């Protein structure tokens, strides 16, 4: 099939690679424009999708918006059978949605209608969900409201981080989209409208959500840590200089005390109820380190009270 691919981050790369590998004709790749990088932000770095598309020798387009008549006309010229959208980052207006002969398929990282929106992977873990999934959805004007064609369910382990889930989901999602395209090509992809019950929105992660609140129950603290790992990262200030320390991995632990109190020499921290043990940390400007390595360079003795 003639396919327009629309995606930006590394999450979208396996799907693009799978589509190319299955022999489809990718007539154009839409991605976000190169973004500033480097310490001074002077270097422009192409998106992961942009870089892979160029290695495949595909035509790459980086419009700032798709809402103009010119953008719609340029899109129509591709004469695509279908558009495949994976974490693109721009809203598709009606003219774009209507252009491909078989519509626009979106790969979304949740069990719709739960966790529509920008941060479904993080929100599922932060909410303590025991399972999530990835689905192929027919796009329409509403935010992730379209009917669903295929779904792959994914269990969420008790210590699984957003990074772990992201990496598993992007591989499963690539295969799921390839299967959806094969079914669509032979006229065998049926779509089911999303139920009205169970809708939840995965709002963008705000900076105010990232500081750890030790007064919360241990399960809530643990879910917040793993849901924000590795990025943007749940954190706490350490020492008189209040150096920011991200917690990249944690686990539930036995123990009780004043919230924020360090209970032992393994970085077990008391919460509002229960305790969590910090497994992997990253001090500002440093590399990630296991708890024992972190303690070798940072004095956090039992009895310390973390803010």
C-alpha positions in Angstrom: 0.0 0.0 0.0 1.0 3.6 -0.4 1.5 4.9 3.1 2.2 8.3 4.6 4.0 7.8 7.9 3.6 10.5 10.6 5.7 10.2 13.8 8.5 11.9 15.8 10.1 10.1 18.8 11.9 6.8 19.2 8.6 5.2 20.1 7.6 5.5 16.5 10.8 4.2 14.9 10.0 0.4 15.2 6.7 0.9 13.4 8.3 2.8 10.6 11.0 0.2 10.3 8.4 -2.6 10.3 6.3 -1.0 7.6 9.3 -0.6 5.4 10.4 -4.1 6.1 7.0 -5.5 5.1 7.4 -4.0 1.6 4.9 -1.1 1.8 5.6 2.0 -0.2 6.2 4.8 2.2 5.6 7.8 0.0 6.4 10.5 2.6 7.4 10.8 6.3 6.0 13.6 8.3 7.8 14.5 11.5 8.4 17.4 13.8 11.1 19.9 12.7 14.6 19.5 14.1 14.8 20.8 17.6 17.6 22.8 19.4 20.1 20.6 21.2 23.4 20.9 23.0 24.3 23.0 26.0 23.6 26.3 24.3 20.7 25.0 22.1 22.5 26.1 19.0 22.6 22.8 17.2 19.4 21.5 15.5 18.9 17.8 15.9 16.5 15.9 13.6 13.9 13.7 15.3 14.6 9.9 15.7 12.0 9.3 13.0 13.6 11.8 10.7 17.0 10.2 11.1 15.7 6.7 10.3 13.6 7.9 7.4 16.7 9.5 5.8 18.6 6.2 6.2 15.8 4.5 4.3 16.0 7.1 1.6 12.4 8.3 2.3 11.0 11.8 1.6 10.8 13.7 4.9 8.6 16.7 5.5 8.6 18.9 8.7 5.7 21.3 8.5 5.1 23.5 11.6 1.3 23.1 11.0 -1.0 21.1 8.8 -3.9 23.6 9.0 -3.2 25.6 5.9 -4.7 25.0 2.5 -1.2 24.6 1.2 -0.4 21.8 3.7 -3.6 20.0 2.7 -2.8 20.3 -1.0 0.7 19.0 -0.5 -0.6 16.1 1.6 -3.2 15.2 -1.1 -0.5 14.9 -3.7 0.9 11.8 -2.0 -2.3 9.9 -3.1 -1.9 7.7 0.0 -4.0 4.6 0.7 -3.6 5.2 4.4 -1.7 7.4 6.9 0.0 5.7 9.9 0.4 8.1 12.9 2.6 7.2 15.9 3.3 10.0 18.4 3.5 12.6 15.7 2.9 15.7 17.9 0.7 17.8 15.6 -3.1 17.7 15.4 -4.5 16.4 12.1 -7.2 18.7 10.8 -10.2 17.3 8.9 -8.7 17.9 5.4 -5.7 15.7 6.4 -7.9 13.0 8.1 -10.0 12.7 5.0 -7.2 12.6 2.4 -6.0 8.9 2.5 -8.4 6.5 0.7 -8.6 4.2 3.8 -8.2 6.9 6.4 -5.6 7.5 9.2 -4.5 4.8 11.6 -3.1 5.8 15.0 -1.0 3.6 17.3 -2.0 4.5 20.8 -0.4 3.3 24.1 -3.4 2.4 26.2 -6.5 0.3 26.5 -8.9 2.9 25.1 -11.0 4.6 26.2 -8.8 4.6 29.3 -6.0 7.1 29.1 -6.8 9.1 26.0 -4.3 12.0 25.5 -0.7 12.9 25.8 0.9 10.7 28.5 -0.9 7.3 28.6 2.1 5.3 29.6 3.0 7.4 32.6 -0.5 7.9 33.7 -1.3 4.2 33.7 1.6 3.4 36.0 1.1 6.5 38.2 -2.5 5.3 38.7 -1.4 1.9 39.8 -3.0 0.1 36.8 -2.2 -3.6 36.7 -2.5 -3.8 32.9 -2.5 -1.5 29.9 -2.1 -2.1 26.2 -1.5 -0.7 22.7 -4.2 -0.4 20.1 -4.6 0.6 16.5 -7.4 3.2 16.1 -9.1 4.8 13.2 -8.5 8.5 13.7 -11.3 11.1 13.8 -11.5 14.8 15.0 -11.9 14.0 18.7 -9.0 13.3 21.0 -8.3 9.6 20.7 -12.0 8.9 20.3 -12.0 6.8 17.1 -13.0 3.2 16.8 -10.5 0.5 17.6 -9.3 -2.1 15.1 -6.7 -4.2 17.0 -5.6 -4.4 20.7 -2.6 -6.0 22.4 -2.9 -6.2 26.2 0.3 -5.7 28.3 0.5 -6.5 32.1 2.2 -3.9 34.2 4.6 -5.5 36.7 4.8 -4.2 40.3 8.2 -2.5 39.7 7.9 -1.8 36.0 8.8 1.8 35.1 7.4 4.0 32.3 10.7 3.4 30.4 10.3 -0.4 30.7 6.7 -0.2 29.5 7.6 2.3 26.7 10.2 -0.1 25.3 8.0 -3.1 25.4 5.0 -1.3 24.0 6.9 0.2 21.0 8.0 -3.2 19.8 4.6 -4.8 20.3 2.9 -1.8 18.7 5.0 -2.1 15.6 3.9 -5.7 15.0 0.3 -4.7 15.8 0.3 -2.0 13.2 1.9 -4.3 10.6 -0.9 -6.8 11.3 -3.5 -4.1 11.1 -2.2 -2.9 7.7 -2.2 -6.4 6.3 -5.8 -6.9 7.4 -6.8 -3.5 6.1 -5.2 -4.3 2.7 -7.3 -7.4 2.3 -10.5 -5.7 3.6 -10.6 -7.6 6.8 -9.9 -5.0 9.5 -13.1 -4.4 11.5 -13.4 -1.4 13.8 -15.3 -1.3 17.1 -16.5 2.0 18.6 -15.1 2.8 22.0 -17.5 2.4 24.9 -18.7 5.5 26.6 -17.9 4.2 30.0 -14.4 4.1 31.4 -13.0 7.2 29.7 -9.9 8.7 31.4 -7.6 11.4 30.2 -3.8 11.2 30.3 -2.9 14.8 30.8 0.6 16.0 30.0 3.0 15.6 33.0 3.5 18.9 34.8 6.7 19.9 36.7 4.6 20.3 39.8 3.9 16.6 39.8 7.5 15.4 39.9 8.7 16.2 43.4 8.2 13.2 45.7 5.8 13.7 48.6 6.9 11.3 51.3 3.7 11.9 53.2 1.7 9.8 50.7 1.2 6.1 51.1 4.2 4.0 50.0 2.3 2.5 47.1 1.4 6.0 45.8 5.0 7.1 46.1 6.3 4.0 44.4 3.8 4.4 41.5 4.8 8.0 41.1 8.5 7.2 41.0 8.2 4.4 38.4 5.6 6.3 36.4 8.0 9.2 35.9 11.1 7.1 35.3 13.3 7.8 33.5 11.8 11.1 32.3 11.1 13.6 33.6 12.0 11.7 36.8 10.5 11.9 40.3 13.0 13.7 42.6 13.8 15.0 46.1 16.3 17.6 47.4 19.3 16.4 49.3 21.6 18.2 51.7 21.9 21.8 52.7 22.3 22.8 49.1 19.1 20.9 48.2 20.7 19.2 45.2 18.1 17.5 43.1 18.2 13.7 43.1 16.0 11.7 40.7 14.8 8.3 41.7 14.8 6.0 38.7 13.8 2.8 40.4 12.2 1.8 43.7 10.4 -1.0 45.3 8.0 -1.4 48.2 9.7 -2.3 51.5 9.0 -3.1 55.1 9.3 -0.3 57.7 7.6 2.7 59.2 8.6 6.0 60.5 8.2 9.8 60.1 7.6 10.5 56.4 10.9 11.0 54.6 12.9 9.3 57.3 15.8 7.1 56.1 15.2 3.9 58.0 18.4 1.9 57.2 21.7 1.8 55.2 19.9 0.6 52.0 17.9 3.8 51.4 14.6 2.5 52.7 12.5 5.6 53.2 9.4 5.9 55.4 6.2 7.2 53.7 2.9 8.3 55.1 2.1 4.6 55.5 4.7 1.9 54.8 8.0 2.5 53.1 9.9 2.4 49.8 13.4 1.4 49.0 15.3 3.5 46.5 17.1 1.2 44.1 18.5 3.5 41.4 19.2 7.2 41.7 20.7 10.1 39.7 22.2 13.1 41.2 22.0 16.3 39.2 24.8 16.4 36.7 25.8 12.8 37.4 25.2 9.3 35.9 22.6 7.0 37.3 23.8 4.8 40.1 22.6 1.9 42.2 21.8 2.7 45.9 25.0 1.3 47.2 27.1 3.2 44.7 25.1 6.3 45.4 25.7 6.0 49.2 29.5 5.6 48.6 29.6 9.2 47.4 26.7 10.7 49.4 26.2 10.6 53.1 22.6 9.7 53.8 22.8 7.8 57.1 19.8 6.3 58.9 17.8 8.9 60.7 18.2 11.5 57.9 15.0 13.2 57.1 14.4 13.8 53.4 12.3 16.8 52.5 
